[in-house]
Amino acid sequence: MSGRPLHASAPSGAPAIGRQAPVEIRGLSYAFGTGELRRPVLRDIDLAIGPGEIVLLTGPSGSGKTTLLTLIGALRAMQEGSCRVLGQEMMGASEAQRVALRRRIGFIFQQHNLLGFLTAQQNVAMAIELDPRTTEAQRLDRATRMLAAVGLGDRGASRPDQLSGGQRQRVAVARALAGEPGLILADEPTAALDRQSGGEVVRLLRELAKRRGVPILLVTHDPRILDLADRIVSMEDGRIVPTKQADTVPAP
Ligand SMILES: Nc1ncnc2c1ncn2[C@@H]1O[C@H](COP(=O)(O)OP(=O)(O)OP(=O)(O)O)[C@@H](O)[C@H]1O
């Protein structure tokens, strides 16, 4: 590793963040394939996300946003550089360490990924399932409270196919937050929603995350939600590029 300061070459306008940043990335590069088929998709990425910070990651299709998100989310193994997430270094981490880290992260995807045969309440309770100290009754109670927090307190018994797209995505928000994660990673969470539902889902996510001090990294093409960010990071061809001044939104 180069030992350079964290933001020495980070052109995203980020403030310097101390050692406690939930996400600290330096010199991260990643390629798909091997030999002649090897294709670099991330090049020398530096990025830090501070406690409670909401960062939107934008950029053209194929620029590497989802690949970066999946590396931060411990969904794939690192190849080069350093990526420290919630205190865990991902470079050289074992599968067991990656699984343990994934349990501390709340994921929200474009397709809500709710299980169709479970109710909204059961889907949310699943996120709490992994903690053996919690009883079933406590899990369901917490799930109900999370559903109430996203405005669906009366829909706990509904299955996903009985809910609208926006409501399903709100259940996904409740599920992501129910496990009390240290970080939320969201990949195009509004892509399948109309303008109003998309805005509501992200506003809600932002409000709940801010209240709990949970940082969010959200990949989006959706210009309608850019104003909800504390910071916008743009990618192009596998690199982080300077964000145009007009796109930068000051923290509230
Ligand atoms: N599993 C894979 N195997 C090989 N190449 C891949 C794989 N996943 C992604 N890629 C390639 O890596 C590059 C970056 O993809 P990635 O999905 O990270 O981009 P993106 O910015 O998220 O794009 P989009 O906005 O379209 O989702 C693309 O050229 C893509 O084709």
Ligand as a Chemical Component Dictionary entry (heavy atoms), coordinates in Angstrom:
data_LIG
# 
_chem_comp.id                   LIG 
_chem_comp.type                 NON-POLYMER 
_chem_comp.pdbx_formal_charge   0 
_chem_comp.three_letter_code    LIG 
# 
loop_
_chem_comp_atom.comp_id 
_chem_comp_atom.atom_id 
_chem_comp_atom.alt_atom_id 
_chem_comp_atom.type_symbol 
_chem_comp_atom.charge 
_chem_comp_atom.model_Cartn_x 
_chem_comp_atom.model_Cartn_y 
_chem_comp_atom.model_Cartn_z 
_chem_comp_atom.pdbx_ordinal 
LIG N1  N1  N 0 -19.771 -11.176 -13.426 1  
LIG C1  C1  C 0 -19.196 -10.451 -14.381 2  
LIG N2  N2  N 0 -18.331 -11.013 -15.257 3  
LIG C2  C2  C 0 -17.727 -10.279 -16.219 4  
LIG N3  N3  N 0 -17.913 -8.955  -16.386 5  
LIG C3  C3  C 0 -18.773 -8.338  -15.547 6  
LIG C4  C4  C 0 -19.459 -9.052  -14.502 7  
LIG N4  N4  N 0 -20.233 -8.166  -13.826 8  
LIG C5  C5  C 0 -20.047 -6.975  -14.409 9  
LIG N5  N5  N 0 -19.187 -7.069  -15.436 10 
LIG C6  C6  C 0 -18.715 -5.970  -16.292 11 
LIG O1  O1  O 0 -18.055 -5.018  -15.465 12 
LIG C7  C7  C 0 -18.344 -3.696  -15.879 13 
LIG C8  C8  C 0 -18.928 -2.925  -14.704 14 
LIG O2  O2  O 0 -20.212 -3.476  -14.393 15 
LIG P1  P1  P 0 -21.104 -2.891  -13.220 16 
LIG O3  O3  O 0 -22.347 -3.713  -13.152 17 
LIG O4  O4  O 0 -20.287 -2.772  -11.993 18 
LIG O5  O5  O 0 -21.417 -1.437  -13.768 19 
LIG P2  P2  P 0 -22.561 -0.402  -13.328 20 
LIG O6  O6  O 0 -21.921 0.934   -13.334 21 
LIG O7  O7  O 0 -23.168 -0.856  -12.049 22 
LIG O8  O8  O 0 -23.583 -0.531  -14.513 23 
LIG P3  P3  P 0 -25.188 -0.351  -14.507 24 
LIG O9  O9  O 0 -25.417 1.072   -14.163 25 
LIG O10 O10 O 0 -25.577 -0.709  -15.904 26 
LIG O11 O11 O 0 -25.728 -1.318  -13.471 27 
LIG C9  C9  C 0 -19.322 -3.815  -17.064 28 
LIG O12 O12 O 0 -18.576 -3.680  -18.244 29 
LIG C10 C10 C 0 -19.865 -5.218  -16.924 30 
LIG O13 O13 O 0 -20.187 -5.728  -18.190 31 
# 
loop_
_chem_comp_bond.comp_id 
_chem_comp_bond.atom_id_1 
_chem_comp_bond.atom_id_2 
_chem_comp_bond.value_order 
_chem_comp_bond.pdbx_ordinal 
LIG N1  C1  SING 1  
LIG C1  N2  SING 2  
LIG C1  C4  DOUB 3  
LIG N2  C2  DOUB 4  
LIG C2  N3  SING 5  
LIG N3  C3  DOUB 6  
LIG C3  C4  SING 7  
LIG C3  N5  SING 8  
LIG C4  N4  SING 9  
LIG N4  C5  DOUB 10 
LIG C5  N5  SING 11 
LIG N5  C6  SING 12 
LIG C6  O1  SING 13 
LIG C6  C10 SING 14 
LIG O1  C7  SING 15 
LIG C7  C8  SING 16 
LIG C7  C9  SING 17 
LIG C8  O2  SING 18 
LIG O2  P1  SING 19 
LIG P1  O3  DOUB 20 
LIG P1  O4  SING 21 
LIG P1  O5  SING 22 
LIG O5  P2  SING 23 
LIG P2  O6  DOUB 24 
LIG P2  O7  SING 25 
LIG P2  O8  SING 26 
LIG O8  P3  SING 27 
LIG P3  O9  DOUB 28 
LIG P3  O10 SING 29 
LIG P3  O11 SING 30 
LIG C9  O12 SING 31 
LIG C9  C10 SING 32 
LIG C10 O13 SING 33 
# 
